[in-house]
Amino acid sequence: MPSMLPEFQRIGREVVYDFVKANLIVDPQRFFAEGFDKRMAAGYADSTIRSARAATQAACVVFVHSVLDDFALELCKVAVMLAPEEWEDYVKQKKVTLHEVRQAKFEDLRRKKLDELLEDLGRESLLTKLDRLHACCKPCSGFNPVTGYKYSRDRLEDFDTLRHEIVHGDQLGQELANASDMLMDAHKTCFYLVALMNGRFGLKLNPCFPQWMAETERMAQTIRVAP
């Protein structure tokens, strides 16, 4: 954004001159003589950049939060698939009809109720999804698989609250002093969750999977042609 400063200053000067031409400035001679035109143009440029920066930060927070939230839900689905018995407590009080009992086995009924649970979980908060994953995976004390990162529920709660304030509150349009740190923390949380699932179920990434390779090449090509 600093590279755009001269352009915004030029636009700001044009706006100032348009005000003068439209006879909207009191005492134009003094206005130019005392440099108010330059100050007004500089203020326009600075305000524009700050607004753009705040809007970009807000958009990044909302987008990255959405990615992390969806990723956590997908891992919950995997955990339910691999260890359905460990999720039974969440659905054991759910009602079933006599017809369902007659027509289906216990595993089928459990699967149906767990599918309903996951559907409901999709509408729950990010923290609820993360709590469910930790309850299932039960990481040992000191579990710290990602370099330079330590899982903090409080920190992620702040991130969750910030996203809510941007979308539903008055945070939109205000600059975030630690936006980069929060976004990097959310990014590393995804790696942490992968390690969490690996520790519980032994799941591993497969970089040789055809779709993975195709997506990696597409991303690499995007980077190569980017200006």
Backbone as numpy.savetxt, mean C-alpha at the origin, in Angstrom:
# Nx Ny Nz CAx CAy CAz Cx Cy Cz
11.19 15.92 -8.93 10.39 17.14 -8.93 11.22 18.42 -8.93
12.39 18.46 -8.29 13.21 19.68 -8.37 13.57 20.06 -9.80
13.70 19.07 -10.68 14.05 19.37 -12.07 12.93 20.14 -12.77
11.73 20.07 -12.23 10.60 20.78 -12.83 10.45 22.20 -12.30
11.26 22.56 -11.30 11.12 23.87 -10.68 11.21 25.02 -11.68
12.22 25.06 -12.58 12.30 26.17 -13.54 11.05 26.27 -14.43
10.49 25.12 -14.81 9.30 25.14 -15.66 8.11 25.71 -14.92
7.95 25.31 -13.65 6.84 25.84 -12.86 7.02 27.32 -12.58
8.26 27.75 -12.43 8.51 29.18 -12.24 8.14 29.96 -13.49
8.46 29.40 -14.67 8.08 30.05 -15.93 6.56 30.16 -16.04
5.87 29.07 -15.71 4.41 29.10 -15.75 3.88 30.12 -14.75
4.53 30.17 -13.56 4.12 31.13 -12.55 4.25 32.55 -13.03
5.32 32.86 -13.76 5.50 34.21 -14.30 4.41 34.53 -15.31
4.05 33.54 -16.13 2.97 33.76 -17.10 1.66 34.06 -16.40
1.39 33.35 -15.32 0.17 33.59 -14.55 0.18 35.01 -13.98
1.34 35.42 -13.46 1.46 36.77 -12.90 1.19 37.83 -13.96
1.78 37.65 -15.13 1.60 38.63 -16.21 0.14 38.65 -16.67
-0.51 37.49 -16.66 -1.93 37.46 -17.04 -2.77 38.25 -16.04
-2.39 38.16 -14.75 -3.09 38.95 -13.74 -2.93 40.45 -13.99
-1.70 40.82 -14.37 -1.43 42.24 -14.64 -2.22 42.70 -15.86
-2.20 41.89 -16.93 -2.93 42.25 -18.14 -4.43 42.36 -17.89
-4.93 41.56 -17.00 -6.37 41.58 -16.70 -6.72 42.66 -15.68
-5.71 43.45 -15.31 -5.92 44.55 -14.37 -6.41 44.05 -13.00
-5.80 42.93 -12.56 -6.17 42.34 -11.28 -5.15 42.67 -10.18
-4.09 43.39 -10.50 -3.05 43.72 -9.54 -3.12 45.20 -9.19
-3.17 45.48 -7.91 -3.15 46.87 -7.45 -1.74 47.43 -7.61
-1.62 48.60 -8.21 -0.34 49.30 -8.37 0.71 48.41 -9.05
0.51 48.09 -10.34 1.45 47.23 -11.07 2.88 47.76 -11.07
3.06 49.06 -11.12 4.41 49.61 -11.17 5.19 49.22 -9.91
4.57 49.42 -8.75 5.22 49.03 -7.50 5.38 47.51 -7.43
4.40 46.79 -7.96 4.40 45.32 -7.96 5.67 44.79 -8.61
6.03 45.37 -9.77 7.24 44.93 -10.46 8.50 45.52 -9.84
8.42 46.79 -9.42 9.60 47.47 -8.89 10.12 46.79 -7.62
9.23 46.28 -6.79 9.64 45.68 -5.52 9.76 44.16 -5.62
9.67 43.62 -6.83 9.93 42.19 -7.03 8.83 41.25 -6.60
7.61 41.79 -6.45 6.52 40.90 -6.04 6.17 39.90 -7.14
6.46 40.27 -8.39 6.18 39.34 -9.47 7.03 38.07 -9.34
8.32 38.27 -9.00 9.22 37.11 -8.84 8.80 36.27 -7.64
8.43 36.95 -6.54 8.02 36.21 -5.34 6.73 35.42 -5.59
5.82 36.04 -6.31 4.55 35.37 -6.59 4.77 34.15 -7.50
5.64 34.30 -8.51 5.95 33.19 -9.40 6.64 32.06 -8.65
7.58 32.43 -7.76 8.29 31.42 -6.96 7.32 30.70 -6.02
6.39 31.46 -5.44 5.39 30.85 -4.56 4.49 29.88 -5.30
4.13 30.25 -6.53 3.31 29.36 -7.36 4.06 28.06 -7.62
5.33 28.16 -8.00 6.14 26.98 -8.31 6.29 26.09 -7.08
6.60 26.70 -5.95 6.80 25.93 -4.72 5.51 25.24 -4.30
4.41 25.95 -4.37 3.11 25.38 -3.98 2.72 24.22 -4.89
2.98 24.38 -6.18 2.65 23.33 -7.13 3.45 22.07 -6.86
4.73 22.22 -6.61 5.59 21.06 -6.34 5.19 20.38 -5.04
4.93 21.18 -4.01 4.53 20.57 -2.74 3.21 19.82 -2.87
2.28 20.38 -3.62 1.00 19.71 -3.83 1.18 18.41 -4.61
2.01 18.47 -5.64 2.27 17.27 -6.45 2.96 16.20 -5.63
3.93 16.62 -4.80 4.63 15.65 -3.95 3.68 15.00 -2.97
2.82 15.80 -2.35 1.86 15.26 -1.38 0.89 14.29 -2.06
0.42 14.65 -3.26 -0.51 13.78 -3.98 0.16 12.47 -4.37
1.43 12.54 -4.79 2.17 11.35 -5.18 2.39 10.44 -3.97
2.77 11.03 -2.85 2.97 10.24 -1.64 1.68 9.54 -1.22
0.58 10.29 -1.25 -0.71 9.71 -0.85 -1.09 8.55 -1.78
-0.91 8.74 -3.08 -1.23 7.68 -4.04 -0.38 6.44 -3.79
0.91 6.64 -3.50 1.81 5.52 -3.24 1.40 4.76 -1.99
1.03 5.49 -0.94 0.61 4.85 0.31 -0.63 3.99 0.07
-1.62 4.55 -0.62 -2.86 3.82 -0.88 -2.59 2.59 -1.75
-1.76 2.76 -2.78 -1.48 1.64 -3.69 -0.70 0.54 -2.98
0.36 0.90 -2.27 1.19 -0.10 -1.61 0.41 -0.80 -0.50
-0.43 -0.06 0.21 -1.28 -0.67 1.23 -2.20 -1.71 0.58
-2.75 -1.39 -0.58 -3.63 -2.31 -1.28 -2.87 -3.58 -1.69
-1.64 -3.42 -2.16 -0.82 -4.57 -2.55 -0.54 -5.46 -1.35
-0.12 -4.85 -0.23 0.19 -5.62 0.97 -1.05 -6.31 1.51
-2.18 -5.62 1.52 -3.43 -6.19 2.01 -3.84 -7.40 1.17
-3.75 -7.27 -0.15 -4.12 -8.37 -1.04 -3.15 -9.53 -0.89
-1.87 -9.22 -0.73 -0.86 -10.26 -0.57 -1.11 -11.06 0.70
-1.43 -10.35 1.80 -1.72 -11.02 3.07 -2.94 -11.94 2.94
-3.97 -11.48 2.22 -5.16 -12.29 2.02 -4.84 -13.54 1.21
-4.03 -13.40 0.16 -3.67 -14.56 -0.65 -2.91 -15.59 0.18
-2.04 -15.11 1.08 -1.30 -16.05 1.93 -2.23 -16.72 2.93
-3.25 -16.01 3.40 -4.25 -16.62 4.27 -4.96 -17.76 3.53
-5.26 -17.55 2.26 -5.91 -18.59 1.46 -5.01 -19.82 1.33
-3.72 -19.57 1.14 -2.78 -20.69 1.04 -2.70 -21.43 2.37
-2.67 -20.69 3.48 -2.58 -21.30 4.81 -3.83 -22.13 5.10
-4.99 -21.64 4.70 -6.23 -22.40 4.90 -6.20 -23.68 4.08
-5.68 -23.60 2.88 -5.60 -24.77 2.02 -4.67 -25.83 2.60
-3.55 -25.40 3.18 -2.55 -26.33 3.69 -2.85 -26.84 5.10
-3.52 -26.02 5.90 -3.79 -26.43 7.29 -5.21 -26.01 7.69
-6.23 -26.58 7.06 -7.61 -26.17 7.36 -8.01 -26.40 8.80
-7.44 -27.44 9.41 -7.81 -27.74 10.80 -7.41 -26.63 11.76
-6.38 -25.86 11.41 -5.93 -24.79 12.28 -6.81 -23.54 12.19
-7.74 -23.54 11.26 -8.66 -22.42 11.09 -10.07 -22.78 11.54
-10.25 -23.99 12.05 -11.58 -24.46 12.43 -12.21 -23.63 13.54
-11.39 -23.13 14.47 -11.94 -22.37 15.59 -12.72 -21.14 15.12
-12.34 -20.60 13.96 -13.02 -19.39 13.47 -14.41 -19.70 12.91
-14.67 -20.98 12.60 -15.95 -21.32 11.96 -16.73 -22.39 12.73
-16.24 -22.83 13.87 -16.88 -23.96 14.54 -18.27 -23.63 15.06
-18.56 -22.34 15.23 -19.89 -21.94 15.70 -20.84 -21.60 14.55
-20.37 -21.72 13.32 -21.21 -21.42 12.17 -22.31 -22.48 12.01
-23.50 -22.05 11.64 -24.62 -22.97 11.51 -24.64 -23.63 10.13
-25.09 -24.86 10.11 -25.31 -25.58 8.85 -26.72 -26.16 8.89
-27.32 -26.32 7.72 -28.68 -26.86 7.66 -28.64 -28.39 7.72
-29.75 -28.97 8.10 -29.86 -30.43 8.14 -29.63 -31.00 6.75
-30.11 -30.29 5.74 -29.91 -30.74 4.37 -28.42 -30.80 4.03
-27.67 -29.80 4.47 -26.23 -29.80 4.20 -25.54 -30.96 4.89
-25.97 -31.26 6.11 -25.36 -32.36 6.86 -25.61 -33.69 6.16
-26.80 -33.86 5.62 -27.14 -35.11 4.94 -26.40 -35.26 3.62
-26.18 -34.16 2.94 -25.66 -34.20 1.58 -24.14 -34.11 1.47
-23.46 -33.69 2.53 -22.02 -33.43 2.40 -21.24 -34.08 3.53
-19.96 -34.33 3.27 -19.06 -34.84 4.28 -18.57 -33.67 5.14
-17.97 -34.02 6.28 -17.46 -32.98 7.18 -16.44 -32.10 6.48
-15.53 -32.70 5.71 -14.49 -31.92 5.03 -15.09 -30.92 4.03
-16.19 -31.34 3.38 -16.84 -30.45 2.42 -17.52 -29.28 3.14
-18.16 -29.58 4.26 -18.80 -28.52 5.03 -17.76 -27.55 5.59
-16.66 -28.11 6.06 -15.60 -27.25 6.59 -15.03 -26.37 5.49
-14.83 -26.95 4.32 -14.31 -26.19 3.20 -15.24 -25.03 2.84
-16.53 -25.30 2.85 -17.50 -24.25 2.52 -17.45 -23.13 3.54
-17.40 -23.47 4.82 -17.37 -22.45 5.86 -16.05 -21.69 5.85
-14.97 -22.37 5.54 -13.69 -21.68 5.44 -13.65 -20.75 4.23
-14.29 -21.14 3.15 -14.39 -20.23 1.99 -15.16 -18.97 2.36
-16.23 -19.15 3.14 -17.00 -18.00 3.60 -16.16 -17.13 4.54
-15.36 -17.81 5.37 -14.47 -17.07 6.27 -13.49 -16.21 5.49
-12.90 -16.78 4.44 -11.94 -16.03 3.63 -12.61 -14.86 2.91
-13.83 -15.08 2.47 -14.57 -14.00 1.81 -14.78 -12.85 2.79
-15.16 -13.19 4.02 -15.34 -12.16 5.05 -14.01 -11.52 5.41
-12.95 -12.33 5.45 -11.62 -11.82 5.81 -11.14 -10.79 4.80
-11.55 -10.96 3.54 -11.18 -9.99 2.51 -11.69 -8.59 2.80
-12.74 -8.49 3.61 -13.30 -7.19 3.96 -12.77 -6.68 5.29
-11.98 -7.49 5.97 -11.40 -7.08 7.25 -10.16 -6.23 7.01
-9.63 -5.67 8.09 -8.47 -4.79 7.99 -7.20 -5.57 7.68
-6.20 -4.87 7.25 -4.89 -5.47 7.01 -4.37 -6.14 8.28
-4.54 -5.49 9.41 -4.02 -6.02 10.67 -4.69 -7.34 11.04
-5.98 -7.46 10.76 -6.68 -8.72 11.04 -6.09 -9.85 10.22
-5.81 -9.58 8.96 -5.21 -10.61 8.10 -3.83 -11.01 8.63
-3.03 -10.02 9.02 -1.70 -10.31 9.54 -1.77 -11.08 10.86
-2.72 -10.73 11.69 -2.89 -11.44 12.95 -3.26 -12.91 12.71
-4.12 -13.15 11.75 -4.53 -14.53 11.44 -3.33 -15.33 10.92
-2.50 -14.70 10.09 -1.32 -15.40 9.58 -0.36 -15.76 10.71
-0.14 -14.83 11.62 0.76 -15.10 12.73 0.19 -16.17 13.66
-1.12 -16.17 13.85 -1.74 -17.19 14.70 -1.57 -18.57 14.09
-1.60 -18.64 12.77 -1.44 -19.92 12.08 0.02 -20.35 12.02
0.91 -19.41 11.70 2.31 -19.76 11.48 3.12 -19.84 12.77
2.69 -19.12 13.81 3.33 -19.17 15.13 4.86 -19.03 15.04
5.38 -17.90 14.58 6.84 -17.73 14.50 7.47 -17.76 15.89
8.68 -18.29 15.95 9.38 -18.38 17.23 9.86 -17.00 17.66
10.17 -16.88 18.92 10.68 -15.61 19.46 11.98 -15.24 18.76
12.10 -14.01 18.35 13.31 -13.58 17.66 13.32 -13.88 16.17
12.19 -14.33 15.62 12.10 -14.60 14.19 12.34 -13.31 13.42
13.43 -13.26 12.68 13.84 -12.02 12.03 14.59 -12.34 10.74
13.87 -12.80 9.70 14.52 -13.32 8.50 14.94 -12.28 7.47
14.45 -11.05 7.58 14.71 -10.04 6.55 15.73 -9.03 7.07
16.80 -8.85 6.33 17.87 -7.93 6.72 17.34 -6.50 6.85
17.66 -5.87 7.97 17.25 -4.49 8.18 15.78 -4.31 8.45
15.10 -5.37 8.86 13.66 -5.28 9.09 13.29 -6.12 10.31
12.38 -5.57 11.11 11.80 -6.30 12.22 10.30 -6.04 12.23
9.52 -7.11 12.26 8.07 -6.97 12.20 7.58 -6.18 13.40
6.75 -5.18 13.12 6.16 -4.36 14.18 4.69 -4.14 13.87
3.82 -4.72 14.68 2.39 -4.54 14.47 2.00 -3.08 14.67
2.63 -2.42 15.63 2.32 -1.00 15.88 2.65 -0.14 14.68
3.79 -0.42 14.04 4.20 0.36 12.88 3.24 0.14 11.72
2.80 -1.10 11.53 1.86 -1.39 10.46 0.47 -0.84 10.78
0.15 -0.75 12.04 -1.11 -0.12 12.42 -1.10 1.37 12.07
0.05 2.02 12.27 0.19 3.42 11.87 0.02 3.57 10.35
0.60 2.63 9.61 0.49 2.64 8.15 -0.97 2.45 7.74
-1.66 1.53 8.40 -3.06 1.27 8.12 -3.92 2.49 8.43
-3.62 3.14 9.55 -4.35 4.34 9.94 -4.12 5.48 8.96
-2.87 5.61 8.50 -2.55 6.66 7.53 -3.34 6.47 6.24
-3.40 5.27 5.77 -4.17 4.99 4.55 -5.63 5.37 4.76
-6.18 5.06 5.92 -7.57 5.39 6.21 -7.76 6.91 6.23
-6.81 7.63 6.82 -6.91 9.08 6.89 -6.80 9.72 5.51
-6.00 9.13 4.63 -5.88 9.65 3.27 -7.19 9.47 2.50
-7.78 8.29 2.64 -8.98 7.96 1.86 -10.23 8.58 2.47
-10.33 8.57 3.80 -11.57 8.98 4.45 -11.42 10.23 5.32
-10.18 10.65 5.60 -9.96 11.78 6.48 -9.45 13.00 5.75
-8.59 13.77 6.44 -8.10 15.02 5.87 -6.60 14.99 5.61
-6.03 13.78 5.49 -4.58 13.67 5.27 -4.20 13.92 3.82
-5.13 13.74 2.89 -4.84 13.96 1.48 -4.45 15.41 1.25
-3.33 15.63 0.55 -2.85 16.97 0.27 -1.78 17.45 1.22
-1.51 16.66 2.27 -0.47 17.02 3.22 0.76 16.15 3.00
1.93 16.78 3.01 3.16 16.03 2.80 3.44 15.10 3.97
4.04 13.96 3.66 4.38 12.95 4.66 5.89 12.94 4.85
6.31 13.26 6.04 7.75 13.39 6.30 8.49 12.07 6.14
7.84 10.95 6.48 8.52 9.64 6.45 7.87 8.69 5.46
7.39 9.22 4.36 6.68 8.38 3.38 7.57 7.27 2.84
8.81 7.58 2.49 9.71 6.57 1.92 9.95 5.43 2.89
10.14 5.77 4.16 10.38 4.74 5.18 9.17 3.83 5.32
7.98 4.40 5.32 6.76 3.60 5.46 6.57 2.67 4.26
6.84 3.18 3.07 6.66 2.36 1.87 7.68 1.23 1.82
8.92 1.52 2.22 9.94 0.47 2.25 9.60 -0.58 3.31
9.06 -0.13 4.43 8.67 -1.05 5.49 7.57 -2.00 5.00
6.59 -1.45 4.28 5.53 -2.28 3.73 6.08 -3.26 2.70
7.03 -2.79 1.90 7.68 -3.64 0.90 8.38 -4.82 1.57
9.14 -4.55 2.62 9.87 -5.61 3.31 8.93 -6.52 4.09
7.76 -6.01 4.47 6.79 -6.86 5.15 6.35 -8.00 4.25
6.24 -7.74 2.94 5.89 -8.80 2.00 6.93 -9.92 2.03
8.21 -9.56 2.03 9.27 -10.57 2.12 9.21 -11.31 3.45
8.91 -10.58 4.51 8.78 -11.19 5.83 7.67 -12.24 5.82
6.53 -11.92 5.19 5.41 -12.85 5.16 5.74 -14.10 4.36
6.52 -13.94 3.29 6.97 -15.11 2.53 7.81 -16.01 3.42
8.74 -15.40 4.19 9.58 -16.18 5.10 8.74 -16.82 6.19
7.70 -16.12 6.64 6.81 -16.67 7.66 6.13 -17.95 7.16
5.64 -17.92 5.94 5.00 -19.09 5.35 6.01 -20.21 5.11
7.22 -19.83 4.75 8.26 -20.83 4.55 8.59 -21.54 5.86
8.69 -20.75 6.95 9.00 -21.34 8.24 7.93 -22.29 8.72
6.67 -22.03 8.37 5.57 -22.87 8.84 5.31 -24.05 7.91
5.34 -23.80 6.61 4.94 -24.83 5.66 6.06 -25.29 4.73
7.22 -24.64 4.81 8.33 -25.02 3.93 8.14 -24.58 2.50
7.28 -23.60 2.26 7.06 -23.11 0.90 8.26 -22.32 0.40
8.57 -22.47 -0.88 9.70 -21.76 -1.48 9.27 -21.12 -2.79
10.00 -20.09 -3.19 9.76 -19.45 -4.48 10.38 -20.29 -5.59
9.75 -20.26 -6.76 10.26 -20.99 -7.92 10.53 -20.02 -9.06
11.74 -19.46 -9.12 12.07 -18.49 -10.18 12.05 -19.10 -11.57
12.05 -20.43 -11.67 12.06 -21.08 -12.99 10.66 -21.34 -13.53
9.65 -20.97 -12.77 8.28 -21.14 -13.23 8.07 -20.26 -14.46
7.52 -20.81 -15.56 7.45 -20.05 -16.83 6.82 -18.67 -16.71
5.68 -18.58 -15.99 5.03 -17.29 -15.86 5.90 -16.29 -15.12
6.62 -16.78 -14.11 7.53 -15.92 -13.35 8.62 -15.38 -14.27
9.21 -16.28 -15.08 10.28 -15.87 -15.98 9.78 -14.84 -16.99
8.58 -15.05 -17.52 8.02 -14.12 -18.51 7.79 -12.76 -17.88
7.27 -12.72 -16.65 7.00 -11.46 -15.98 8.31 -10.74 -15.65
9.32 -11.51 -15.23 10.62 -10.91 -14.92 11.24 -10.27 -16.15
11.13 -10.94 -17.28 11.67 -10.41 -18.53 10.91 -9.15 -18.95
9.59 -9.17 -18.77 8.79 -8.00 -19.12 9.21 -6.79 -18.28
9.42 -7.02 -16.98 9.84 -5.94 -16.09 11.23 -5.44 -16.49
12.12 -6.35 -16.82 13.47 -5.96 -17.23 13.44 -5.11 -18.50
12.58 -5.50 -19.44 12.45 -4.76 -20.69 11.91 -3.37 -20.42
10.95 -3.25 -19.50 10.41 -1.96 -19.12 11.49 -1.05 -18.57
12.35 -1.63 -17.73 13.43 -0.85 -17.14 14.43 -0.39 -18.21
14.70 -1.27 -19.18 15.69 -0.93 -20.23 15.20 0.20 -21.12
13.89 0.25 -21.39 13.39 1.27 -22.32 12.93 2.53 -21.59
12.91 2.49 -20.27 12.45 3.67 -19.53 13.40 4.81 -19.73
12.89 6.07 -19.88 13.77 7.21 -20.10 14.58 7.53 -18.85
